[in-house]
Amino acid sequence: MKTENYLLPGLERQLEFLLNNFKSAAQSILVIGSGCEEISKELSSHFNAKIDLIVEDYDSLLNSKLLLENSERITVRMMEFEVTDFDNSSFDLVYAQASVSSTKRNKIVKEIKRILKPEGSLCVGELVTLRKDYPPFVQDIFDSSDLLPLFIEDLEKYYIERKLTVLVKQNLTHTLKNYYLHSSRLLDKSVDSLSNSEKSYYKKILNKLSHESNAYLNLGGDKYIGFVTMLLQKVQS
């Protein structure tokens, strides 16, 4: 797997984690979040399954459709993650990489439980805080991306309280430095290749990514921000 194809916190390591630990069949799979096109392709190939990919905004929808135009077994749609159009008990497996750690987490996790089949599985990757006290620049990163990370020691408890069994977990905090380095390099390359009108259009995204990368790499963000992935199973009620 090429790192640049999985430019999300956790990089390609969350997908590797899932494939190494999930040995069941999965005929129905949902992937949540933009930037998951290559992940969707890998899951479709590995499980020989059709994939549903949902994104939250129109620009992400257009981008995903372009990247997946030759992938007949992957359907991408725009939906709010906390209020999807899927029926109860629709999926054997839900995959969410850095797309749950938001201020809407409670509603998103509740929705994931609703659409998971009995004993269905969730592979989730969450940004976490490594300390309960952190400086304003870290809070600025969270606020700019509408993030509400949990303290790392509270993450497992959070999911257990919501009737999800933690099967296995892995701390992938060490991947964040490479994620921000790759993001920074991609940002520099993208800025050089964009037209003036494109720079204006993507200004907000580029500024946010630049700010996050600089804060993490140069201001000591690595002391406060982590990333953990878990494989969980829905508890039958």
Backbone torsions as a table, in degrees:
resi	resn	phi	psi	omega
1	MET	NA	132.1	178.4
2	LYS	-88.4	127.3	-177.1
3	THR	-54.5	-40.3	-175.6
4	GLU	-65.3	-15.8	177.4
5	ASN	-85.2	-5.9	-176.7
6	TYR	-131.3	58.7	-173.2
7	LEU	-83.7	71.1	175.5
8	LEU	-136.6	155.9	172.3
9	PRO	-51.6	132.8	-174.3
10	GLY	95.8	-16.4	179.0
11	LEU	48.9	-138.7	-179.2
12	GLU	-81.5	-4.8	-172.3
13	ARG	-71.2	-29.8	178.7
14	GLN	-68.1	-41.8	178.5
15	LEU	-63.7	-42.1	176.9
16	GLU	-60.6	-41.5	177.5
17	PHE	-57.8	-46.9	179.8
18	LEU	-62.4	-49.8	-175.8
19	LEU	-64.9	-27.8	178.6
20	ASN	-79.2	-23.2	-172.0
21	ASN	-115.1	-17.2	-178.5
22	PHE	-103.0	107.2	-174.1
23	LYS	-108.5	4.6	179.9
24	SER	-85.4	167.0	172.8
25	ALA	-77.0	150.4	177.3
26	ALA	-142.8	105.5	-178.3
27	GLN	-89.6	-25.1	-179.1
28	SER	-126.6	118.5	-174.1
29	ILE	-130.6	133.8	174.8
30	LEU	-114.4	131.1	174.3
31	VAL	-112.2	130.8	-175.4
32	ILE	-112.5	120.8	171.1
33	GLY	119.5	147.8	177.2
34	SER	-72.5	159.8	-178.3
35	GLY	81.2	9.8	-175.7
36	CYS	-108.4	24.2	-177.2
37	GLU	-65.6	-48.2	-179.8
38	GLU	-67.2	-35.9	175.9
39	ILE	-60.5	-44.1	179.7
40	SER	-61.9	-40.8	178.4
41	LYS	-63.3	-44.3	-179.7
42	GLU	-63.8	-42.5	-179.9
43	LEU	-66.0	-41.1	178.4
44	SER	-61.0	-43.3	-180.0
45	SER	-69.2	-45.6	-175.7
46	HIS	-65.1	-44.3	-175.8
47	PHE	-96.7	-1.2	-177.6
48	ASN	51.8	52.3	-171.5
49	ALA	-134.8	158.4	170.8
50	LYS	-80.1	145.0	-175.9
51	ILE	-120.2	136.4	167.3
52	ASP	-103.2	127.1	176.8
53	LEU	-118.3	127.2	178.1
54	ILE	-118.5	139.6	177.4
55	VAL	-127.7	163.1	-170.6
56	GLU	-96.1	-18.7	-173.9
57	ASP	-134.6	163.2	-172.0
58	TYR	-67.5	-39.6	178.8
59	ASP	-61.8	-41.3	177.8
60	SER	-65.2	-37.2	178.5
61	LEU	-62.2	-47.8	180.0
62	LEU	-62.5	-43.2	-179.7
63	ASN	-63.9	-44.3	180.0
64	SER	-64.5	-42.6	179.1
65	LYS	-61.5	-38.6	178.4
66	LEU	-65.1	-45.1	-178.2
67	LEU	-71.3	-22.6	-175.6
68	LEU	-112.3	17.8	-172.8
69	GLU	-62.0	-23.3	179.1
70	ASN	-103.9	10.9	-178.4
71	SER	-105.3	91.3	-174.0
72	GLU	-68.6	-20.8	-175.4
73	ARG	-94.5	6.2	179.3
74	ILE	-120.0	123.2	178.4
75	THR	-108.7	122.0	179.6
76	VAL	-110.5	134.3	-179.5
77	ARG	-140.3	158.1	176.8
78	MET	-96.2	124.6	179.1
79	MET	-150.4	154.9	167.8
80	GLU	-75.4	131.4	-174.5
81	PHE	-63.9	-28.2	-177.4
82	GLU	-89.0	-8.4	178.5
83	VAL	-142.5	84.7	-177.6
84	THR	-91.8	172.1	179.3
85	ASP	-94.7	5.2	-174.1
86	PHE	-81.9	150.4	177.5
87	ASP	-72.8	162.9	172.7
88	ASN	-56.3	145.1	173.9
89	SER	53.8	51.0	-177.0
90	SER	-92.7	-26.3	-167.6
91	PHE	-125.5	141.6	171.9
92	ASP	-76.9	-32.7	-173.6
93	LEU	-145.6	133.2	172.2
94	VAL	-118.4	133.5	-178.4
95	TYR	-119.3	123.3	-179.2
96	ALA	-137.1	114.0	-178.2
97	GLN	-114.7	104.9	179.5
98	ALA	62.3	26.8	179.9
99	SER	-116.7	4.8	-178.0
100	VAL	-112.1	-18.7	-171.2
101	SER	-77.0	43.6	-174.5
102	SER	-112.3	178.8	177.4
103	THR	-67.1	-12.0	179.3
104	LYS	-98.9	13.1	-172.7
105	ARG	-51.8	-48.4	-175.9
106	ASN	-57.2	-44.9	-179.1
107	LYS	-70.4	-36.9	179.6
108	ILE	-65.4	-46.4	-179.5
109	VAL	-64.3	-38.4	176.2
110	LYS	-61.3	-40.8	178.9
111	GLU	-68.3	-40.0	176.9
112	ILE	-59.8	-43.7	178.3
113	LYS	-61.4	-38.8	-179.2
114	ARG	-62.7	-42.1	-173.9
115	ILE	-90.5	-6.8	173.9
116	LEU	-77.6	140.7	173.7
117	LYS	-68.8	160.3	173.4
118	PRO	-53.9	129.2	-176.7
119	GLU	65.6	17.5	173.1
120	GLY	-68.3	165.0	-173.6
121	SER	-118.3	149.2	175.6
122	LEU	-123.5	125.3	171.0
123	CYS	-106.4	111.5	-174.7
124	VAL	-123.6	138.9	173.5
125	GLY	-116.8	124.7	-174.2
126	GLU	-121.3	131.8	164.4
127	LEU	-68.1	137.7	-177.9
128	VAL	-134.0	163.3	170.9
129	THR	-96.9	140.1	-179.3
130	LEU	-89.5	-14.6	175.3
131	ARG	-139.2	152.4	179.4
132	LYS	-78.0	-23.8	175.5
133	ASP	-107.6	129.9	179.4
134	TYR	-146.6	155.7	-172.9
135	PRO	-74.2	166.4	-177.1
136	PRO	-57.5	-33.4	-177.5
137	PHE	-66.3	-28.9	176.2
138	VAL	-71.7	-42.5	176.3
139	GLN	-61.3	-35.2	177.5
140	ASP	-62.2	-40.3	177.3
141	ILE	-60.6	-46.6	-179.1
142	PHE	-63.9	-45.3	-177.2
143	ASP	-65.0	-38.5	-176.6
144	SER	-67.7	-23.7	-179.5
145	SER	-112.3	11.1	179.1
146	ASP	58.0	41.5	-178.0
147	LEU	-98.7	148.1	174.8
148	LEU	-139.4	71.0	-176.4
149	PRO	-65.4	145.7	174.3
150	LEU	-85.2	155.5	171.4
151	PHE	-65.9	137.4	-171.1
152	ILE	-54.8	-36.2	-177.6
153	GLU	-77.7	-9.1	179.6
154	ASP	-100.8	-7.3	-172.0
155	LEU	-63.4	-51.2	-178.1
156	GLU	-62.0	-42.4	178.6
157	LYS	-59.4	-39.9	-179.0
158	TYR	-56.8	-46.4	-177.4
159	TYR	-75.2	-34.3	176.4
160	ILE	-62.5	-41.1	179.0
161	GLU	-63.0	-22.1	179.3
162	ARG	-99.9	24.3	172.9
163	LYS	62.2	42.3	172.9
164	LEU	-121.6	127.7	-179.4
165	THR	-86.5	128.5	177.7
166	VAL	-82.3	113.2	-179.6
167	LEU	-84.5	-43.5	180.0
168	VAL	-161.6	149.9	178.2
169	LYS	-141.3	160.9	179.4
170	GLN	-146.5	134.6	176.7
171	ASN	-84.6	115.9	-179.2
172	LEU	-110.9	25.0	-179.6
173	THR	-55.8	-33.6	-177.3
174	HIS	-64.3	-16.4	-179.7
175	THR	-80.5	-16.5	-173.2
176	LEU	-65.2	-36.1	178.7
177	LYS	-59.7	-46.3	178.9
178	ASN	-66.4	-35.9	178.0
179	TYR	-60.1	-47.9	-178.9
180	TYR	-71.9	-32.5	175.2
181	LEU	-64.2	-46.6	178.7
182	HIS	-64.4	-38.9	178.6
183	SER	-62.9	-42.7	-179.7
184	SER	-64.0	-42.9	178.9
185	ARG	-66.4	-41.2	177.6
186	LEU	-63.4	-38.6	178.8
187	LEU	-61.0	-47.0	179.6
188	ASP	-61.4	-42.9	-179.8
189	LYS	-66.2	-40.8	-177.8
190	SER	-67.2	-42.4	-179.2
191	VAL	-60.3	-39.9	-179.5
192	ASP	-66.2	-30.5	-174.1
193	SER	-95.1	-9.5	-177.4
194	LEU	-83.5	145.3	172.2
195	SER	-75.0	168.5	-179.9
196	ASN	-60.7	-39.1	-179.9
197	SER	-68.1	-37.9	178.6
198	GLU	-68.4	-38.6	177.5
199	LYS	-61.2	-40.8	178.4
200	SER	-64.0	-41.7	-177.7
201	TYR	-66.4	-41.5	-175.6
202	TYR	-96.0	10.7	-174.0
203	LYS	-54.8	-45.3	-177.4
204	LYS	-63.4	-45.7	-179.8
205	ILE	-63.8	-45.5	-178.3
206	LEU	-64.2	-41.0	179.6
207	ASN	-65.1	-41.3	-179.9
208	LYS	-63.7	-45.9	-179.1
209	LEU	-65.2	-40.2	178.4
210	SER	-63.4	-43.2	-179.8
211	HIS	-63.3	-46.7	-178.9
212	GLU	-62.5	-46.9	-178.3
213	SER	-62.2	-44.6	-179.8
214	ASN	-63.9	-43.6	-178.4
215	ALA	-64.0	-42.3	-177.9
216	TYR	-70.9	-45.2	-172.4
217	LEU	-80.5	-32.5	-171.0
218	ASN	-112.7	-18.4	-176.6
219	LEU	-107.2	-0.3	177.6
220	GLY	93.4	26.1	179.3
221	GLY	-61.1	-24.0	-178.9
222	ASP	-64.1	-18.0	179.2
223	LYS	-79.5	-14.7	-171.0
224	TYR	-123.0	-21.5	-174.2
225	ILE	-116.1	130.6	179.2
226	GLY	-131.0	-179.2	179.7
227	PHE	-147.2	129.1	-178.3
228	VAL	-130.5	137.2	175.4
229	THR	-116.2	146.1	-178.2
230	MET	-139.7	150.0	169.8
231	LEU	-110.0	121.0	-174.6
232	LEU	-124.1	158.5	178.1
233	GLN	-127.9	137.1	179.1
234	LYS	-67.5	130.6	178.8
235	VAL	-83.8	129.2	178.6
236	GLN	-67.1	133.1	179.7
237	SER	-88.4	NA	NA
